[in-house]
């Protein structure tokens, strides 16, 4: 039994070593499939690198407005109210919700890169985004249409760059 | 070749048998891990419906234990069910560890991860890896028994994994020119919805401060991975890490990540029986 435990522990430690080496090598050489498996395994082991890519260091913001009862309502920020709730009231739930909104918007933008609006509307990502938006940001009442704008925030000088905007009927 | 492998394995086995870990450290580590899970679950309560509805709007994981709390029969009872899950985790914090209880908390953790899909981060994965490992770790094992050896093996794996996390973070930053010249560090202080403008002073954005902070972060992470195994510097590394992760939690709006890493520090602290102060005993493995 003891030998078996030693063997299993040794194998796991060697696996960690291989994972570390492959992560180091991946900086120079990237094999797409291996990279995907490595990232998945790393995620399960709780391993990862924070703030090492420029894309993770640039802020994005999403604004939306809804068309209800024959008129467009005012523009709303998606993430800002939630983050403010965390910053001022310490709401951990609001922080997690803002992270969810950031990731949903980011996914929507990534999916929109090679698609038309009509194609985008047929994707799971779009449905996931709109269902969440309507449930948690529109008091559960479905609007007739919505307009979404997605921006990148630049620091020097302070400015917004429009990355994605579209109107869609629901 | 076979003999060499056998000899190597025998040495490793002997080394594992003699690897020392006090029950008090184990107990503290377990309770802190479960406490953190409990806090995360309870603090999520105000927006539980938002996360629950979002989870139901997508395809649930195939693994049956990851979606136990999301079966249609529970749709109208999820607040009650979540409350029950919180109570079980709270019970696990105070109760003596058993394998069954550890497995139940692990399953609850899986469901927490399912609920947090797309809102999770490295802290959630790391905490869950800790929870998984705790299935194999139990206090009260007698010296020289397979149970104690299993404890030692699992704790060694956790320690190594923790060091690899630091090493990969240091290496991942060192290979990037933006981290070496400090410019990425200046960007970190400005990430919208992460950097908290109430706490980040303007002088943090100074280029020289950026270079100094970036190199402090990289050197600390690299040093932790290799030097934490040596008694004379262990206390200083843990103190540095304490400040580092409190800083991350406060300045970068990553409270759960900071706390998870600090809980991991209990893996490197050692208690003597009858003592209560962790810091007083850091040098007494």
HADDOCK unambig.tbl for C-alpha pairs under 7 A between the chains (distance, minus, plus):
assign (segid A and resid 1 and name CA) (segid B and resid 146 and name CA) 6.77 0.50 0.50
assign (segid A and resid 2 and name CA) (segid B and resid 146 and name CA) 5.62 0.50 0.50
assign (segid A and resid 3 and name CA) (segid B and resid 13 and name CA) 6.47 0.50 0.50
assign (segid A and resid 5 and name CA) (segid B and resid 150 and name CA) 6.45 0.50 0.50
assign (segid A and resid 6 and name CA) (segid B and resid 9 and name CA) 6.94 0.50 0.50
assign (segid A and resid 6 and name CA) (segid B and resid 12 and name CA) 6.66 0.50 0.50
assign (segid A and resid 6 and name CA) (segid B and resid 13 and name CA) 5.13 0.50 0.50
assign (segid A and resid 7 and name CA) (segid B and resid 9 and name CA) 6.93 0.50 0.50
assign (segid A and resid 9 and name CA) (segid B and resid 153 and name CA) 5.86 0.50 0.50
assign (segid A and resid 13 and name CA) (segid B and resid 157 and name CA) 6.57 0.50 0.50
assign (segid A and resid 43 and name CA) (segid B and resid 125 and name CA) 6.28 0.50 0.50
assign (segid A and resid 44 and name CA) (segid B and resid 125 and name CA) 6.11 0.50 0.50
assign (segid A and resid 45 and name CA) (segid B and resid 125 and name CA) 6.80 0.50 0.50
assign (segid A and resid 45 and name CA) (segid B and resid 126 and name CA) 6.55 0.50 0.50
assign (segid A and resid 45 and name CA) (segid B and resid 129 and name CA) 5.84 0.50 0.50
assign (segid A and resid 46 and name CA) (segid B and resid 122 and name CA) 5.93 0.50 0.50
assign (segid A and resid 46 and name CA) (segid B and resid 125 and name CA) 4.50 0.50 0.50
assign (segid A and resid 46 and name CA) (segid B and resid 126 and name CA) 3.89 0.50 0.50
assign (segid A and resid 46 and name CA) (segid B and resid 129 and name CA) 6.36 0.50 0.50
assign (segid A and resid 47 and name CA) (segid B and resid 165 and name CA) 5.40 0.50 0.50
assign (segid A and resid 48 and name CA) (segid B and resid 122 and name CA) 6.79 0.50 0.50
assign (segid A and resid 48 and name CA) (segid B and resid 165 and name CA) 6.67 0.50 0.50
assign (segid A and resid 49 and name CA) (segid B and resid 168 and name CA) 6.45 0.50 0.50
assign (segid A and resid 49 and name CA) (segid B and resid 169 and name CA) 4.77 0.50 0.50
assign (segid A and resid 49 and name CA) (segid B and resid 172 and name CA) 6.45 0.50 0.50
assign (segid A and resid 50 and name CA) (segid B and resid 169 and name CA) 6.70 0.50 0.50
assign (segid A and resid 52 and name CA) (segid B and resid 172 and name CA) 6.34 0.50 0.50
assign (segid A and resid 52 and name CA) (segid B and resid 173 and name CA) 5.66 0.50 0.50
assign (segid A and resid 57 and name CA) (segid B and resid 187 and name CA) 6.06 0.50 0.50
assign (segid A and resid 57 and name CA) (segid B and resid 188 and name CA) 6.00 0.50 0.50
assign (segid A and resid 57 and name CA) (segid B and resid 191 and name CA) 5.78 0.50 0.50
assign (segid A and resid 58 and name CA) (segid B and resid 191 and name CA) 6.01 0.50 0.50
assign (segid A and resid 59 and name CA) (segid B and resid 191 and name CA) 5.47 0.50 0.50
assign (segid A and resid 59 and name CA) (segid B and resid 192 and name CA) 5.05 0.50 0.50
assign (segid A and resid 83 and name CA) (segid B and resid 193 and name CA) 6.07 0.50 0.50
assign (segid A and resid 92 and name CA) (segid B and resid 43 and name CA) 6.04 0.50 0.50
assign (segid A and resid 92 and name CA) (segid B and resid 44 and name CA) 6.69 0.50 0.50
assign (segid A and resid 93 and name CA) (segid B and resid 43 and name CA) 6.10 0.50 0.50
assign (segid A and resid 93 and name CA) (segid B and resid 44 and name CA) 4.59 0.50 0.50
assign (segid A and resid 93 and name CA) (segid B and resid 46 and name CA) 6.55 0.50 0.50
assign (segid A and resid 93 and name CA) (segid B and resid 47 and name CA) 5.87 0.50 0.50
assign (segid A and resid 96 and name CA) (segid B and resid 119 and name CA) 5.63 0.50 0.50
assign (segid A and resid 97 and name CA) (segid B and resid 119 and name CA) 6.80 0.50 0.50
assign (segid A and resid 99 and name CA) (segid B and resid 119 and name CA) 5.15 0.50 0.50
assign (segid A and resid 100 and name CA) (segid B and resid 118 and name CA) 5.44 0.50 0.50
assign (segid A and resid 100 and name CA) (segid B and resid 119 and name CA) 4.30 0.50 0.50
assign (segid A and resid 103 and name CA) (segid B and resid 118 and name CA) 6.16 0.50 0.50
assign (segid A and resid 128 and name CA) (segid B and resid 57 and name CA) 6.45 0.50 0.50
assign (segid A and resid 128 and name CA) (segid B and resid 58 and name CA) 6.83 0.50 0.50
assign (segid A and resid 132 and name CA) (segid B and resid 54 and name CA) 5.93 0.50 0.50
assign (segid A and resid 136 and name CA) (segid B and resid 50 and name CA) 6.03 0.50 0.50
